[in-house]
């Protein structure tokens, strides 16, 4: 099952995700002339009064204070991510992509050398690590509390599917099971990506129409694959 086929399969599961028509965007720059301005009165030098403030008491340094201050300066992006709440789903998308890739690679080795091949087991373990990080860190309750309401809704919607994928990966004992779980991971990754793009305002209607065209025979899979590259952004 190639990537485009997986996308079309995922689309069958998400017709409810299609965005509603948006209200026209407001050109806020056109309103700037209507914003009243004010001028501060001029102050002469003779009118300036010098007020002497009592010196602030000297703070006693406590253990760990310097380290905390240095960490805040070195990693200012941490606070930004917590305020905007955008890292939660973006990182989850990356983790699911890694899981899907690892499962696909493990299947390639397993078809030749069997399920106990070290390269197969190493990639299955990698997939397990990635999905555990996603579930326990990126989609943990404290992380979701900082996310936007829309992101929280998507996360709660997909958490049961992610847990099921984790359990299915842990239960793999045969090549047939590996193939089934690899397809499950690919479909979930594509579906999650499309859902996240829809949340960010990407119109999925053209993608859905493209899938319908392939199913009806109006367009070939190769043509659909090329058009799909222009419809979905590569990063997010």
C-alpha positions as a Markdown table, in Angstrom:
| # | Residue | x | y | z |
|---|---|---|---|---|
| 1 | Unk | 0.0 | 0.0 | 0.0 |
| 2 | Unk | 1.8 | 3.2 | -1.1 |
| 3 | Unk | 1.5 | 6.7 | 0.5 |
| 4 | Unk | -1.2 | 8.1 | -1.8 |
| 5 | Unk | -3.4 | 5.0 | -1.3 |
| 6 | Unk | -3.0 | 5.4 | 2.4 |
| 7 | Unk | -4.0 | 9.1 | 2.1 |
| 8 | Unk | -7.2 | 8.2 | 0.2 |
| 9 | Unk | -8.0 | 5.4 | 2.7 |
| 10 | Unk | -7.6 | 7.9 | 5.5 |
| 11 | Unk | -9.8 | 10.4 | 3.8 |
| 12 | Unk | -12.7 | 7.9 | 3.9 |
| 13 | Unk | -12.5 | 8.3 | 7.7 |
| 14 | Unk | -12.5 | 12.1 | 7.9 |
| 15 | Unk | -15.3 | 13.7 | 5.9 |
| 16 | Unk | -16.5 | 15.3 | 9.1 |
| 17 | Unk | -13.3 | 17.2 | 9.3 |
| 18 | Unk | -14.0 | 19.4 | 6.3 |
| 19 | Unk | -13.8 | 23.0 | 7.3 |
| 20 | Unk | -16.8 | 25.3 | 7.2 |
| 21 | Unk | -16.7 | 28.4 | 5.1 |
| 22 | Unk | -14.7 | 31.1 | 6.8 |
| 23 | Unk | -15.7 | 34.7 | 7.3 |
| 24 | Unk | -13.8 | 37.2 | 5.0 |
| 25 | Unk | -10.5 | 38.2 | 6.6 |
| 26 | Unk | -10.4 | 41.7 | 8.1 |
| 27 | Unk | -7.7 | 44.1 | 6.8 |
| 28 | Unk | -6.6 | 45.5 | 10.1 |
| 29 | Unk | -4.0 | 47.7 | 8.4 |
| 30 | Unk | -6.8 | 49.7 | 6.8 |
| 31 | Unk | -8.1 | 50.6 | 10.2 |
| 32 | Unk | -4.9 | 52.2 | 11.5 |
| 33 | Unk | -5.9 | 55.7 | 10.3 |
| 34 | Unk | -9.1 | 55.5 | 12.3 |
| 35 | Unk | -7.2 | 54.8 | 15.6 |
| 36 | Unk | -7.1 | 58.1 | 17.6 |
| 37 | Unk | -3.6 | 59.3 | 18.5 |
| 38 | Unk | -2.6 | 61.3 | 21.5 |
| 39 | Unk | 0.4 | 63.6 | 22.1 |
| 40 | Unk | 2.0 | 64.0 | 25.5 |
| 41 | Unk | 2.4 | 67.6 | 26.7 |
| 42 | Unk | 5.8 | 69.0 | 26.5 |
| 43 | Unk | 7.7 | 69.2 | 29.8 |
| 44 | Unk | 10.3 | 71.8 | 30.5 |
| 45 | Unk | 13.5 | 70.9 | 32.2 |
| 46 | Unk | 12.7 | 73.2 | 35.1 |
| 47 | Unk | 9.5 | 71.2 | 35.8 |
| 48 | Unk | 11.3 | 67.9 | 36.3 |
| 49 | Unk | 11.5 | 66.9 | 39.9 |
| 50 | Unk | 14.0 | 64.3 | 41.0 |
| 51 | Unk | 12.4 | 61.8 | 43.4 |
| 52 | Unk | 14.8 | 59.8 | 45.4 |
| 53 | Unk | 13.7 | 56.2 | 45.9 |
| 54 | Unk | 14.8 | 54.2 | 48.8 |
| 55 | Unk | 17.3 | 51.6 | 47.8 |
| 56 | Unk | 15.8 | 48.2 | 47.4 |
| 57 | Unk | 17.0 | 45.7 | 49.9 |
| 58 | Unk | 19.8 | 43.4 | 48.5 |
| 59 | Unk | 18.5 | 40.0 | 47.8 |
| 60 | Unk | 20.3 | 37.1 | 49.2 |
| 61 | Unk | 21.2 | 34.5 | 46.5 |
| 62 | Unk | 19.7 | 31.1 | 47.0 |
| 63 | Unk | 21.0 | 27.8 | 45.8 |
| 64 | Unk | 19.9 | 27.1 | 42.2 |
| 65 | Unk | 19.0 | 30.8 | 41.5 |
| 66 | Unk | 21.8 | 31.3 | 39.0 |
| 67 | Unk | 21.1 | 28.0 | 37.2 |
| 68 | Unk | 17.4 | 28.9 | 36.8 |
| 69 | Unk | 18.2 | 32.3 | 35.4 |
| 70 | Unk | 20.7 | 30.9 | 33.0 |
| 71 | Unk | 18.3 | 28.2 | 31.8 |
| 72 | Unk | 15.6 | 30.8 | 31.2 |
| 73 | Unk | 18.0 | 32.9 | 29.1 |
| 74 | Unk | 19.3 | 29.9 | 27.1 |
| 75 | Unk | 15.9 | 28.4 | 26.4 |
| 76 | Unk | 13.4 | 31.4 | 25.8 |
| 77 | Unk | 11.4 | 29.3 | 23.4 |
| 78 | Unk | 10.1 | 27.1 | 26.2 |
| 79 | Unk | 7.9 | 29.8 | 27.5 |
| 80 | Unk | 6.8 | 30.8 | 24.0 |
| 81 | Unk | 5.6 | 27.2 | 23.3 |
| 82 | Unk | 3.8 | 27.0 | 26.6 |
| 83 | Unk | 1.9 | 30.3 | 25.8 |
| 84 | Unk | 1.0 | 29.5 | 22.2 |
| 85 | Unk | 0.3 | 25.8 | 22.7 |
| 86 | Unk | 1.3 | 24.9 | 19.2 |
| 87 | Unk | 4.1 | 22.3 | 19.9 |
| 88 | Unk | 1.7 | 19.6 | 21.2 |
| 89 | Unk | 0.2 | 18.5 | 17.8 |
| 90 | Unk | 3.2 | 19.4 | 15.7 |
| 91 | Unk | 5.5 | 17.2 | 17.7 |
| 92 | Unk | 2.9 | 14.5 | 17.7 |
| 93 | Unk | 2.8 | 14.6 | 13.9 |
| 94 | Unk | 6.6 | 14.2 | 13.8 |
| 95 | Unk | 6.4 | 11.2 | 16.2 |
| 96 | Unk | 3.7 | 9.5 | 14.2 |
| 97 | Unk | 5.7 | 10.0 | 11.0 |
| 98 | Unk | 8.8 | 8.4 | 12.6 |
| 99 | Unk | 6.6 | 5.5 | 13.9 |
| 100 | Unk | 5.2 | 4.9 | 10.4 |
| 101 | Unk | 8.7 | 5.0 | 8.8 |
| 102 | Unk | 10.2 | 2.7 | 11.4 |
| 103 | Unk | 7.4 | 0.2 | 10.9 |
| 104 | Unk | 7.7 | 0.3 | 7.1 |
| 105 | Unk | 11.4 | -0.3 | 7.3 |
| 106 | Unk | 11.0 | -3.1 | 9.8 |
| 107 | Unk | 8.5 | -4.8 | 7.5 |
| 108 | Unk | 11.0 | -4.6 | 4.6 |
| 109 | Unk | 13.6 | -6.5 | 6.7 |
| 110 | Unk | 11.1 | -8.9 | 8.1 |
| 111 | Unk | 9.9 | -10.1 | 4.7 |
| 112 | Unk | 13.4 | -11.3 | 3.9 |
| 113 | Unk | 14.9 | -12.3 | 7.3 |
| 114 | Unk | 11.9 | -12.9 | 9.6 |
| 115 | Unk | 10.4 | -11.2 | 12.6 |
| 116 | Unk | 13.4 | -11.9 | 14.9 |
| 117 | Unk | 15.9 | -10.1 | 12.7 |
| 118 | Unk | 17.8 | -7.6 | 14.8 |
| 119 | Unk | 17.1 | -4.8 | 12.4 |
| 120 | Unk | 13.3 | -5.6 | 12.6 |
| 121 | Unk | 13.4 | -5.6 | 16.4 |
| 122 | Unk | 15.4 | -2.4 | 16.6 |
| 123 | Unk | 12.9 | -0.5 | 14.4 |
| 124 | Unk | 9.9 | -1.9 | 16.4 |
| 125 | Unk | 11.6 | -0.7 | 19.6 |
| 126 | Unk | 12.2 | 2.7 | 18.0 |
| 127 | Unk | 8.5 | 2.9 | 17.1 |
| 128 | Unk | 7.5 | 2.0 | 20.6 |
| 129 | Unk | 9.8 | 4.7 | 22.1 |
| 130 | Unk | 8.4 | 7.4 | 19.7 |
| 131 | Unk | 4.8 | 6.6 | 20.5 |
| 132 | Unk | 5.5 | 6.5 | 24.3 |
| 133 | Unk | 7.2 | 9.9 | 24.1 |
| 134 | Unk | 4.2 | 11.3 | 22.2 |
| 135 | Unk | 1.6 | 9.9 | 24.5 |
| 136 | Unk | 3.4 | 10.6 | 27.8 |
| 137 | Unk | 5.0 | 14.0 | 27.0 |
| 138 | Unk | 3.4 | 15.8 | 24.0 |
| 139 | Unk | -0.1 | 14.6 | 24.7 |
| 140 | Unk | 0.1 | 14.4 | 28.5 |
| 141 | Unk | -2.6 | 16.2 | 30.5 |
| 142 | Unk | -0.3 | 19.0 | 31.6 |
| 143 | Unk | 0.8 | 19.6 | 28.0 |
| 144 | Unk | -2.8 | 19.6 | 26.7 |
| 145 | Unk | -3.7 | 22.1 | 29.4 |
| 146 | Unk | -1.5 | 24.6 | 27.7 |
| 147 | Unk | -2.9 | 23.9 | 24.2 |
| 148 | Unk | -5.6 | 25.7 | 22.4 |
| 149 | Unk | -9.2 | 24.4 | 22.6 |
| 150 | Unk | -9.0 | 23.2 | 19.0 |
| 151 | Unk | -5.8 | 21.3 | 19.7 |
| 152 | Unk | -7.2 | 19.8 | 22.8 |
| 153 | Unk | -10.2 | 18.5 | 20.9 |
| 154 | Unk | -8.1 | 16.9 | 18.2 |
| 155 | Unk | -5.8 | 15.3 | 20.8 |
| 156 | Unk | -8.6 | 13.8 | 22.8 |
| 157 | Unk | -10.1 | 12.5 | 19.6 |
| 158 | Unk | -6.9 | 10.7 | 18.6 |
| 159 | Unk | -5.6 | 9.5 | 22.0 |
| 160 | Unk | -7.6 | 6.3 | 21.9 |
| 161 | Unk | -6.3 | 5.5 | 18.4 |
| 162 | Unk | -2.7 | 6.2 | 19.5 |
| 163 | Unk | -3.1 | 4.0 | 22.6 |
| 164 | Unk | -4.4 | 1.2 | 20.4 |
| 165 | Unk | -1.5 | 1.5 | 18.0 |
| 166 | Unk | 0.9 | 1.4 | 20.9 |
| 167 | Unk | -0.7 | -1.8 | 22.2 |
| 168 | Unk | -0.7 | -3.4 | 18.7 |
| 169 | Unk | 3.0 | -2.6 | 18.2 |
| 170 | Unk | 3.7 | -4.3 | 21.5 |
| 171 | Unk | 1.8 | -7.5 | 20.5 |
| 172 | Unk | 3.6 | -8.1 | 17.2 |
| 173 | Unk | 4.9 | -11.6 | 16.9 |
| 174 | Unk | 4.6 | -12.5 | 13.2 |
| 175 | Unk | 5.3 | -10.9 | 9.9 |
| 176 | Unk | 1.6 | -10.8 | 9.1 |
| 177 | Unk | 0.9 | -8.8 | 12.3 |
| 178 | Unk | 3.8 | -6.5 | 11.5 |
| 179 | Unk | 2.3 | -5.8 | 8.1 |
| 180 | Unk | -1.1 | -5.0 | 9.5 |
| 181 | Unk | 0.3 | -2.7 | 12.2 |
| 182 | Unk | 2.5 | -1.0 | 9.7 |
| 183 | Unk | -0.5 | -0.1 | 7.6 |
| 184 | Unk | -2.4 | 1.0 | 10.7 |
| 185 | Unk | 0.5 | 3.3 | 11.6 |
| 186 | Unk | 0.7 | 4.8 | 8.1 |
| 187 | Unk | -3.1 | 5.4 | 7.9 |
| 188 | Unk | -3.1 | 7.0 | 11.4 |
| 189 | Unk | -0.2 | 9.2 | 10.6 |
| 190 | Unk | -1.8 | 10.5 | 7.4 |
| 191 | Unk | -5.1 | 11.0 | 9.0 |
| 192 | Unk | -3.6 | 12.9 | 12.0 |
| 193 | Unk | -1.6 | 15.0 | 9.6 |
| 194 | Unk | -4.7 | 16.0 | 7.6 |
| 195 | Unk | -6.6 | 16.7 | 10.7 |
| 196 | Unk | -3.9 | 18.9 | 12.0 |
| 197 | Unk | -3.7 | 20.8 | 8.6 |
| 198 | Unk | -7.5 | 21.3 | 8.7 |
| 199 | Unk | -7.1 | 22.7 | 12.2 |
| 200 | Unk | -4.6 | 25.2 | 10.8 |
| 201 | Unk | -7.0 | 26.3 | 8.1 |
| 202 | Unk | -5.9 | 24.1 | 5.1 |
| 203 | Unk | -8.9 | 23.4 | 2.9 |
| 204 | Unk | -9.2 | 19.6 | 2.5 |
| 205 | Unk | -12.0 | 19.7 | -0.1 |
| 206 | Unk | -9.6 | 19.6 | -3.1 |
| 207 | Unk | -7.9 | 16.5 | -1.5 |
| 208 | Unk | -11.2 | 14.8 | -1.1 |
| 209 | Unk | -12.3 | 15.5 | -4.7 |
| 210 | Unk | -8.9 | 14.2 | -5.8 |
| 211 | Unk | -9.6 | 10.9 | -3.9 |
| 212 | Unk | -13.0 | 10.6 | -5.5 |
| 213 | Unk | -11.5 | 11.2 | -8.9 |
| 214 | Unk | -9.1 | 8.2 | -8.4 |
| 215 | Unk | -11.9 | 6.0 | -7.2 |
| 216 | Unk | -14.1 | 6.8 | -10.1 |
| 217 | Unk | -11.3 | 6.3 | -12.7 |
| 218 | Unk | -11.3 | 10.0 | -13.8 |
| 219 | Unk | -7.6 | 10.4 | -12.8 |
| 220 | Unk | -4.8 | 7.9 | -12.5 |
| 221 | Unk | -2.9 | 7.2 | -9.2 |
| 222 | Unk | 0.3 | 8.7 | -10.7 |
| 223 | Unk | -1.5 | 11.9 | -11.6 |
| 224 | Unk | -3.1 | 12.1 | -8.2 |
| 225 | Unk | 0.2 | 11.6 | -6.5 |
| 226 | Unk | 1.7 | 14.6 | -8.4 |
| 227 | Unk | -1.4 | 16.8 | -7.6 |
| 228 | Unk | -1.3 | 15.8 | -4.0 |
| 229 | Unk | 2.1 | 17.3 | -3.6 |
| 230 | Unk | 0.7 | 20.7 | -4.5 |
| 231 | Unk | -2.3 | 20.4 | -2.3 |
| 232 | Unk | -0.7 | 19.6 | 1.0 |
| 233 | Unk | 2.2 | 21.6 | 2.5 |
| 234 | Unk | 5.4 | 19.7 | 3.3 |
| 235 | Unk | 5.9 | 21.2 | 6.7 |
| 236 | Unk | 3.8 | 22.2 | 9.6 |
